[in-house]
Amino acid sequence: MQDGLYGRLAALLSDVCGTPVSSIGPDAAPGVTPGWDSVATLSFIAAVEDELGVAITTAESMAIRSLADMERLVAAKGGGAGGGG
């Protein structure tokens, strides 16, 4: 299992999409990653907000195009600090 913020986000995305975490990379994206559609995007954002304690605005959510985008956004907001995957 991967540690840190990326690992936590990958695990959340895996849960939401029903896709093995081992198949999720930084380039995971809606329409490319199995199970990641518009509804899963909303669920993923809600899970990230709940689990990592960040608030994601509508404008920010529209800019999320990949798992790497989410990682950068959450890191910039200081989310997930202190916990490990």
N, C-alpha and C positions, 0 to 999 in steps of 0.2 A: 504494500500500500504506500502511496506517496504521502509525504508529510507536508505540513505548512498549508498556506492558503490555497494553493493550486489543488492539492490533494483533497481538501475539504470541499472545494467547489466541484471537483470532478465527482466526488462521492454524492453530493446533492444532485448533480445533473444525472448521474447514473440512476439514482432512486426515482427521479421524476420521469425519466425517459424509459426506464426499464431496460437499459442497455448496460452490459458489463462495464465496470469502471476501467478494466484493462483495455477496452476498445475506445476510450475517450482520450483524445489528445488536445493540446492547446488550440488546434485548428478545428476542433469540434464546432459545428454550426447548425443552425436550423436548416432543415431541408437536406442536410448532408449526413448528420448523425441520426441513426435510426431512432424514431420516437420523438425527435425534437421538432415539434411543429409550433404553431402560434399559441396553442393552449398550453403546451409544455413550457414555452417561454414564460408565460404568466406564472405558472406554478413554480418554475425555477427562481424567478425573481422573488416571489413570496417566500420561498424556502430560504433564499439567501438573506433576505431581510430578517426573517425570524431567527435563523441559526447564527448569523454573524453580526446582528445588531446594527445594520445600516439601513438607511432610507434611500430608496432609488426613485428618482422622479420619473415622470412620464417621458420627458425629453431624454433623460439618460437611458431609459429602457429602450428607446427607439434607436439608440446608437450601439446597442449590444449586437454584434454580428458574429461573435465567437466566444468560446470559453476564455480565451486570452483577453478579450475586451472586458468581460466580466471581472476577471482577475485584476486588471489594471484599475477598473472603476472602484472595486471594493478596497483595494490597497490604498488608493488615493483618499478614500474616506476613512481609512484606519480600521476597517472592519476585520474581524477575525483575529485581531492582535492578541497574542498571549496563548491561544489554544493551539493544540496540535491535532493533525489528522487522525 
